[in-house]
Amino acid sequence: MLEVVVDVIKEYGIWGLLASLAIEASSLPFPGGLVTLVFGFILNLTIVEVILYGLLASGVYTGFSLIPYYIGYKLEDKLKEKTSRKKIEKAQSWFKKFGVWSIAFARPLGLGNYISYVAGVSKINKWTFLSLTLLGILPWTVGVLWLGSVGNLKTVKSFMEEFQLYGIIALVVGIIIYIIYRKNKKQRSKAQTKAYE
């Protein structure tokens, strides 16, 4: 797989990088992060080039992330037909209250493409969605390009895989802690209400 990515980058250069991030942002299975890493490694970029390419690539990713966003936006009615309206409204309410920042945080964790659908279904404002997507993907893209330009490719690839794994574990643990916290808060609130009755 690594050899194929290297060949594509050598042949297509910046266009290969932009196309790979466009494909990944469209929610098709594609290793855009790996291509970005290899791109930084092969071209041995200066810090200014890392930032410029990072901005350009992040802009392309952000634009193409509208594809799954609009699919989610349009599928809401179909989901409501097949699922309980109450459940859909509850999911949307939860996402709007607590999850809007997950649009930015999920990007480096490999969950970013799925969060685009949820944002669309939840009718998150398009400009908010685009801003948070860019906020989440820009530091990741610049960081991965920089890591590729300064490191040993296999070591950096291994680091990225571990980062994603630990990031997902941290996210799951954080969600569990938050759910427990909310449940305890509701129980305390109910206990206080009963005490006043």
Secondary structure, DSSP 8 states (H G I E B T S, - for coil): -HHHHHHHHHHHTHHHHHHHHHHHHTT-S--HHHHHHHHHHHHT--HHHHHHHHHHHHHHHHHHTHHHHHHHHHHHHHHHHHS-HHHHHHHHHHIIIIITTHHHHTGGGT-HHHHHHHHHHTT--HHHHHHHHHHHHHHHHHHHHHHHHHS-HHHHHHHHHHHHHHHHHHHHHHHHHHHHHHHHHHHHHHHHHHHH-
